[in-house]
Amino acid sequence: MTKFPFYMFLISDINTVIMSYYTYRVSAWMLVCLNVAGTALQAGYLLTFSYMSYKRNRVAPFVQCLLGVAVVLLAYAYLRVVVREPTRITDLAGLTGSSMICIMQAMPLPTALKALSSKRPLEADALLTVLGLVLALLWLTYGMLLGDFYIWMPNSSGVAAGLLGVCALLANGTSRKKEQ
């Protein structure tokens, strides 16, 4: 049975909603489209997982999704009602989205550090580890070309985390067994 990375999808979905709002505020329409598509995909994964969990009489994932939606709505209400200043709203949305990206990209670090220090294989998918590094490098480059701190800053931490994961893979391999 495959373990569904529920929290990664939930954080990613909340982040894509926030970054959709941020990129809308800075009129980066291509990024708005990418984030809206990402939001729809992540929401689809979460809804499917929540529905299947609910059918198995497990309501915790469903409640966690609802709490995620509540967090996004509260953040939006805070920005619109309390902050009000357009530049400050844009900066707070960018900072929040960037912080969430940093948290997401730091989540695999303990596993990679443990693998490196114990000389045990990395408990991660090699392809996803390498693609995560490539993706972070692409977004870092794009953010630097735009001069957008809220895009390049979190991806620089993603590059560091990706490099560490790839080093762990190169040093110790992966613990995933090949399917035959």
C-alpha positions in Angstrom: 0.0 0.0 0.0 1.4 3.4 -1.0 1.4 6.0 1.8 -0.3 9.2 0.6 1.8 12.3 1.6 -1.3 14.1 2.9 0.4 17.0 4.7 2.6 17.8 1.7 -0.4 18.0 -0.6 -2.3 20.1 2.0 0.5 22.5 2.5 1.1 22.7 -1.3 -2.6 23.4 -2.0 -2.7 26.1 0.6 0.5 27.6 -0.8 -0.7 27.5 -4.4 -3.9 29.4 -3.3 -1.8 32.0 -1.6 0.7 32.3 -4.4 -2.2 32.6 -6.9 -3.4 35.6 -5.0 0.2 37.0 -4.8 0.9 36.6 -8.5 -2.5 38.1 -9.3 -1.6 41.1 -7.2 1.7 41.6 -9.0 0.0 40.9 -12.4 2.2 37.9 -13.3 -0.6 36.2 -15.4 1.4 33.2 -16.4 2.2 32.4 -12.8 -1.5 33.0 -11.9 -2.4 30.3 -14.5 0.2 27.9 -13.2 -0.8 28.4 -9.5 -4.5 28.1 -10.3 -3.8 24.8 -12.2 -1.7 23.6 -9.3 -4.5 24.5 -6.9 -7.0 22.5 -8.9 -4.7 19.5 -9.1 -3.8 19.5 -5.4 -7.4 20.0 -4.4 -8.4 17.1 -6.6 -5.8 14.9 -4.9 -6.9 16.0 -1.5 -10.6 15.6 -2.2 -10.1 12.1 -3.6 -8.0 11.1 -0.6 -10.4 12.6 1.8 -13.4 10.9 0.1 -11.6 7.5 0.2 -10.7 8.0 3.8 -14.3 9.0 4.7 -15.6 5.8 3.0 -13.2 3.9 5.2 -14.7 5.7 8.3 -11.6 7.8 8.8 -12.7 11.4 9.1 -9.4 13.0 10.2 -8.2 13.8 6.7 -11.5 15.4 5.8 -11.4 17.5 8.9 -7.8 18.5 8.2 -8.8 19.6 4.7 -11.6 21.7 6.1 -9.1 23.3 8.6 -6.8 24.0 5.6 -9.7 25.8 3.8 -10.4 27.7 7.0 -6.8 28.8 7.3 -6.8 30.2 3.7 -10.1 32.0 4.3 -8.9 33.5 7.6 -5.7 34.7 5.9 -7.6 36.2 3.1 -10.1 37.9 5.5 -7.1 39.3 7.5 -5.5 40.7 4.4 -8.7 42.3 3.1 -10.2 43.6 6.4 -7.3 44.3 8.7 -4.3 45.2 6.4 -6.1 46.9 3.5 -3.0 48.7 2.1 -2.4 47.1 -1.4 1.4 47.0 -1.2 1.4 45.5 2.3 -1.2 42.9 1.2 1.0 41.9 -1.7 4.1 41.7 0.4 2.3 39.6 3.1 0.9 37.2 0.6 4.3 36.8 -1.0 6.0 36.3 2.3 3.4 33.8 3.5 3.6 31.8 0.2 7.4 31.9 0.3 7.5 30.8 3.9 5.3 27.8 3.1 7.5 26.9 0.2 10.5 27.0 2.5 8.7 24.7 5.0 7.7 22.3 2.2 11.2 22.1 0.8 12.7 21.7 4.3 10.5 18.7 5.2 12.8 16.1 3.5 15.9 17.5 5.2 15.8 15.4 8.4 15.6 12.2 6.3 18.5 13.3 4.0 20.7 14.3 7.0 19.9 11.0 8.8 20.8 9.1 5.7 24.1 10.9 5.3 25.1 10.7 9.0 24.1 7.0 9.4 25.4 5.9 5.9 22.1 4.3 5.3 20.1 4.5 2.1 17.8 7.5 1.6 14.2 6.6 2.2 12.9 8.6 -0.8 12.2 8.2 -4.4 15.4 9.0 -6.4 13.5 10.4 -9.4 11.4 12.8 -7.2 14.5 13.9 -5.3 16.4 14.8 -8.5 13.3 16.4 -10.1 12.8 18.5 -6.9 16.3 19.8 -7.3 15.7 20.6 -11.0 12.4 22.3 -10.3 13.9 24.4 -7.5 16.8 25.4 -9.9 14.3 26.4 -12.6 12.2 28.5 -10.2 15.2 30.1 -8.7 16.5 31.1 -12.1 13.0 32.4 -13.1 12.7 34.4 -9.8 16.1 35.9 -10.3 15.3 36.9 -13.9 12.1 38.6 -12.7 13.9 40.1 -9.7 11.1 38.7 -7.5 12.3 38.0 -4.0 9.3 36.0 -3.1 10.0 33.5 -5.9 13.8 33.2 -5.8 14.3 33.2 -2.0 12.3 30.1 -1.1 13.7 28.2 -4.1 17.3 28.9 -3.1 16.5 26.9 0.1 14.9 24.3 -2.2 18.2 24.1 -4.2 20.1 23.5 -0.9 17.7 20.8 0.2 17.7 19.2 -3.2 21.5 19.2 -3.3 21.6 17.5 0.1 19.1 14.9 -1.0 21.1 14.2 -4.2 24.3 13.9 -2.1 22.6 11.4 0.2 21.4 9.4 -2.9 24.9 9.4 -4.4 26.6 8.5 -1.1 24.2 5.8 0.0 21.6 5.0 -2.7 17.9 4.6 -2.0 16.1 2.1 0.2 13.2 1.7 -2.3 13.2 -1.8 -3.7 12.9 -2.2 -7.5 9.7 -3.7 -8.6 10.1 -6.9 -10.6 
